[in-house]
Amino acid sequence: MAESIVQRKSFEFALRVIRLYKQLQAQREFVISKQLLRSGTSIGANVEEATAAQSRRDFLSKMAIASKEARETKYWLRLLKESDLVNLDLSTELSQIDELIRILTAIVKTTKTTS
């Protein structure tokens, strides 16, 4: 089966989060960076799990979790940006997470209405 757009985008975002995590660690930010790493990589992991869902309900559950993780990731990114804990431009990451949230929200809503 071909990789979906949400699979590709969530994987690429996870890679970006890993690189960002390394930069945050280099700037000696250890607490929020760990939270960001967990939630930011969890999005793609849940999307991957959803592709192997055993039922429509299972698929919906995994995508809903991915959506929640995306919202949590946005929270950590906003917190880093507005707290000035580090000297990094996070506008690209914030734009990408907004796009992922829109995609995941649409998937969840569509799946709920067609169930």
Backbone as CSV, one residue per row, in Angstrom:
resi,resn,N_x,N_y,N_z,CA_x,CA_y,CA_z,C_x,C_y,C_z
1,MET,0.842,-1.181,0.000,0.000,0.000,0.000,0.888,1.246,0.000
2,ALA,0.527,2.227,-0.786,1.299,3.461,-0.878,1.174,4.282,0.396
3,GLU,2.230,5.001,0.685,2.243,5.851,1.874,1.290,7.031,1.669
4,SER,0.473,7.316,2.679,-0.471,8.425,2.581,0.220,9.753,2.880
5,ILE,-0.457,10.823,2.554,0.071,12.161,2.816,0.313,12.360,4.307
6,VAL,-0.637,11.926,5.144,-0.483,12.122,6.582,0.672,11.276,7.124
7,GLN,0.886,10.103,6.572,2.031,9.287,6.983,3.338,10.003,6.651
8,ARG,3.433,10.495,5.431,4.653,11.174,4.988,4.917,12.429,5.807
9,LYS,3.885,13.247,5.952,4.055,14.513,6.670,4.357,14.300,8.156
10,SER,3.729,13.319,8.772,3.986,13.080,10.196,5.385,12.498,10.402
11,PHE,5.869,11.687,9.461,7.222,11.147,9.554,8.251,12.269,9.372
12,GLU,8.041,13.095,8.359,8.953,14.219,8.116,8.968,15.174,9.311
13,PHE,7.802,15.388,9.903,7.734,16.251,11.071,8.499,15.630,12.247
14,ALA,8.370,14.331,12.426,9.099,13.644,13.508,10.611,13.818,13.327
15,LEU,11.083,13.705,12.104,12.509,13.925,11.843,12.918,15.349,12.196
16,ARG,12.056,16.293,11.866,12.334,17.696,12.179,12.375,17.908,13.696
17,VAL,11.473,17.249,14.402,11.430,17.357,15.859,12.703,16.769,16.473
18,ILE,13.183,15.678,15.921,14.425,15.070,16.424,15.597,16.039,16.244
19,ARG,15.669,16.660,15.087,16.742,17.644,14.852,16.589,18.844,15.791
20,LEU,15.354,19.282,15.993,15.092,20.391,16.905,15.483,20.007,18.335
21,TYR,15.181,18.783,18.723,15.540,18.285,20.049,17.051,18.396,20.271
22,LYS,17.824,18.021,19.261,19.282,18.120,19.367,19.719,19.572,19.556
23,GLN,19.081,20.481,18.822,19.417,21.902,18.967,19.049,22.413,20.365
24,LEU,17.903,21.981,20.855,17.467,22.406,22.184,18.418,21.879,23.256
25,GLN,18.848,20.647,23.110,19.800,20.072,24.056,21.118,20.856,24.030
26,ALA,21.548,21.258,22.830,22.785,22.036,22.697,22.664,23.396,23.384
27,GLN,21.436,23.920,23.441,21.199,25.198,24.128,20.824,24.979,25.599
28,ARG,21.030,23.754,26.062,20.824,23.378,27.450,19.372,23.488,27.910
29,GLU,18.445,23.182,27.003,17.032,23.119,27.362,16.686,21.637,27.412
30,PHE,16.467,21.112,28.624,16.336,19.674,28.801,14.924,19.209,29.153
31,VAL,14.089,20.060,29.671,12.777,19.627,30.151,11.731,19.657,29.037
32,ILE,11.494,20.817,28.483,10.476,20.949,27.434,10.908,20.195,26.178
33,SER,12.199,20.166,25.911,12.683,19.451,24.724,12.308,17.976,24.775
34,LYS,12.359,17.385,25.948,12.006,15.962,26.096,10.502,15.763,25.860
35,GLN,9.681,16.674,26.370,8.233,16.603,26.154,7.919,16.742,24.663
36,LEU,8.600,17.690,24.024,8.407,17.928,22.593,8.809,16.700,21.781
37,LEU,9.921,16.087,22.144,10.378,14.886,21.441,9.342,13.771,21.547
38,ARG,8.805,13.576,22.733,7.827,12.500,22.928,6.551,12.741,22.131
39,SER,5.973,13.932,22.276,4.700,14.182,21.594,4.879,14.326,20.084
40,GLY,5.960,14.970,19.667,6.187,15.203,18.239,6.455,13.947,17.440
41,THR,7.091,12.957,18.066,7.336,11.697,17.365,6.165,10.731,17.525
42,SER,5.360,10.940,18.536,4.202,10.081,18.772,3.121,10.245,17.702
43,ILE,3.066,11.413,17.098,2.058,11.664,16.050,2.191,10.624,14.945
44,GLY,3.379,10.532,14.374,3.620,9.593,13.283,3.483,8.146,13.704
45,ALA,3.877,7.843,14.942,3.752,6.469,15.430,2.282,6.057,15.471
46,ASN,1.419,6.946,15.916,-0.010,6.630,15.967,-0.633,6.564,14.579
47,VAL,-0.171,7.404,13.676,-0.643,7.338,12.291,-0.251,5.990,11.688
48,GLU,0.975,5.559,11.919,1.424,4.257,11.429,0.577,3.128,11.998
49,GLU,0.304,3.183,13.291,-0.544,2.163,13.909,-1.929,2.151,13.281
50,ALA,-2.442,3.333,12.968,-3.780,3.434,12.373,-3.843,2.730,11.019
51,THR,-2.743,2.741,10.293,-2.748,2.085,8.973,-2.909,0.576,9.086
52,ALA,-2.620,0.033,10.253,-2.776,-1.413,10.473,-3.943,-1.695,11.423
53,ALA,-4.858,-0.755,11.511,-5.992,-0.898,12.432,-6.811,-2.142,12.106
54,GLN,-7.345,-2.746,13.149,-8.137,-3.962,12.978,-9.595,-3.668,12.657
55,SER,-9.993,-2.420,12.890,-11.374,-2.029,12.606,-11.427,-0.522,12.373
56,ARG,-12.560,-0.077,11.912,-12.773,1.358,11.713,-12.660,2.099,13.047
57,ARG,-13.197,1.493,14.083,-13.142,2.079,15.427,-11.690,2.201,15.912
58,ASP,-10.897,1.171,15.660,-9.480,1.178,16.026,-8.743,2.278,15.247
59,PHE,-9.032,2.377,13.943,-8.442,3.427,13.103,-8.776,4.806,13.667
60,LEU,-10.040,5.022,13.980,-10.489,6.308,14.518,-9.779,6.619,15.831
61,SER,-9.651,5.645,16.684,-8.994,5.835,17.969,-7.531,6.265,17.789
62,LYS,-6.807,5.587,16.917,-5.391,5.915,16.691,-5.231,7.298,16.065
63,MET,-6.097,7.627,15.121,-6.018,8.950,14.497,-6.397,10.054,15.493
64,ALA,-7.343,9.767,16.363,-7.720,10.746,17.387,-6.556,10.974,18.357
65,ILE,-5.855,9.911,18.699,-4.680,10.055,19.567,-3.600,10.867,18.859
66,ALA,-3.383,10.600,17.578,-2.400,11.360,16.800,-2.769,12.841,16.788
67,SER,-4.060,13.134,16.656,-4.529,14.517,16.664,-4.257,15.187,18.013
68,LYS,-4.510,14.465,19.092,-4.240,15.002,20.433,-2.750,15.244,20.637
69,GLU,-1.930,14.319,20.167,-0.476,14.479,20.290,0.000,15.690,19.482
70,ALA,-0.617,15.918,18.339,-0.261,17.082,17.521,-0.591,18.374,18.262
71,ARG,-1.736,18.404,18.913,-2.112,19.597,19.685,-1.172,19.809,20.869
72,GLU,-0.762,18.720,21.502,0.193,18.841,22.609,1.533,19.372,22.089
73,THR,1.947,18.870,20.950,3.198,19.322,20.343,3.146,20.812,20.052
74,LYS,2.009,21.265,19.538,1.858,22.708,19.267,1.999,23.496,20.560
75,TYR,1.452,22.986,21.638,1.556,23.655,22.939,3.025,23.825,23.337
76,TRP,3.822,22.740,23.236,5.229,22.818,23.629,5.997,23.770,22.721
77,LEU,5.690,23.760,21.433,6.358,24.681,20.510,6.029,26.138,20.850
78,ARG,4.763,26.402,21.123,4.353,27.770,21.493,5.017,28.198,22.797
79,LEU,5.095,27.287,23.733,5.720,27.585,25.020,7.201,27.930,24.827
80,LEU,7.889,27.162,24.007,9.295,27.458,23.726,9.452,28.815,23.051
81,LYS,8.595,29.073,22.090,8.684,30.336,21.337,8.417,31.544,22.228
82,GLU,7.348,31.480,22.993,6.923,32.660,23.753,7.653,32.840,25.078
83,SER,8.332,31.797,25.552,9.061,31.907,26.813,10.474,32.448,26.619
84,ASP,10.956,32.435,25.388,12.324,32.847,25.081,13.367,32.026,25.837
85,LEU,13.051,30.768,26.107,14.014,29.881,26.756,15.213,29.598,25.856
86,VAL,14.952,29.582,24.560,16.015,29.296,23.601,15.965,30.325,22.476
87,ASN,17.056,30.389,21.745,17.154,31.331,20.637,17.023,30.571,19.321
88,LEU,15.783,30.179,18.991,15.512,29.443,17.763,14.249,29.976,17.104
89,ASP,14.243,29.966,15.782,13.045,30.337,15.043,12.209,29.069,14.855
90,LEU,11.032,29.054,15.448,10.168,27.876,15.406,8.982,28.055,14.465
91,SER,9.016,29.059,13.613,7.874,29.348,12.739,7.588,28.206,11.758
92,THR,8.615,27.553,11.240,8.401,26.438,10.311,7.715,25.283,11.017
93,GLU,8.205,24.945,12.207,7.610,23.848,12.971,6.164,24.162,13.346
94,LEU,5.895,25.396,13.736,4.524,25.784,14.085,3.605,25.713,12.869
95,SER,4.111,26.092,11.722,3.322,26.003,10.492,3.045,24.541,10.137
96,GLN,4.049,23.697,10.261,3.885,22.277,9.941,2.920,21.594,10.904
97,ILE,2.991,21.936,12.176,2.095,21.283,13.135,0.660,21.739,12.902
98,ASP,0.474,22.995,12.518,-0.885,23.461,12.189,-1.452,22.674,11.010
99,GLU,-0.616,22.412,10.015,-1.056,21.632,8.854,-1.415,20.201,9.273
100,LEU,-0.580,19.586,10.101,-0.872,18.229,10.573,-2.168,18.195,11.376
101,ILE,-2.386,19.197,12.213,-3.624,19.258,13.006,-4.832,19.335,12.080
102,ARG,-4.749,20.161,11.046,-5.864,20.278,10.086,-6.135,18.944,9.394
103,ILE,-5.081,18.277,8.953,-5.242,16.991,8.256,-5.847,15.952,9.194
104,LEU,-5.298,15.832,10.383,-5.776,14.826,11.334,-7.206,15.105,11.774
105,THR,-7.542,16.369,11.984,-8.907,16.736,12.357,-9.878,16.342,11.253
106,ALA,-9.502,16.594,10.010,-10.358,16.219,8.875,-10.532,14.707,8.801
107,ILE,-9.461,13.957,9.022,-9.548,12.492,8.987,-10.486,11.995,10.084
108,VAL,-10.331,12.522,11.286,-11.181,12.096,12.409,-12.645,12.441,12.140
109,LYS,-12.899,13.668,11.690,-14.289,14.085,11.422,-14.911,13.245,10.314
110,THR,-14.161,13.020,9.230,-14.678,12.239,8.114,-14.955,10.798,8.537
111,THR,-14.061,10.231,9.300,-14.236,8.855,9.759,-15.449,8.730,10.668
112,LYS,-15.659,9.731,11.519,-16.820,9.702,12.426,-18.129,9.792,11.648
113,THR,-18.175,10.622,10.621,-19.428,10.832,9.886,-19.744,9.676,8.950
114,THR,-18.743,8.907,8.563,-19.006,7.783,7.652,-19.140,6.446,8.400
115,SER,-19.072,6.523,9.720,-19.203,5.279,10.512,-20.629,4.858,10.664
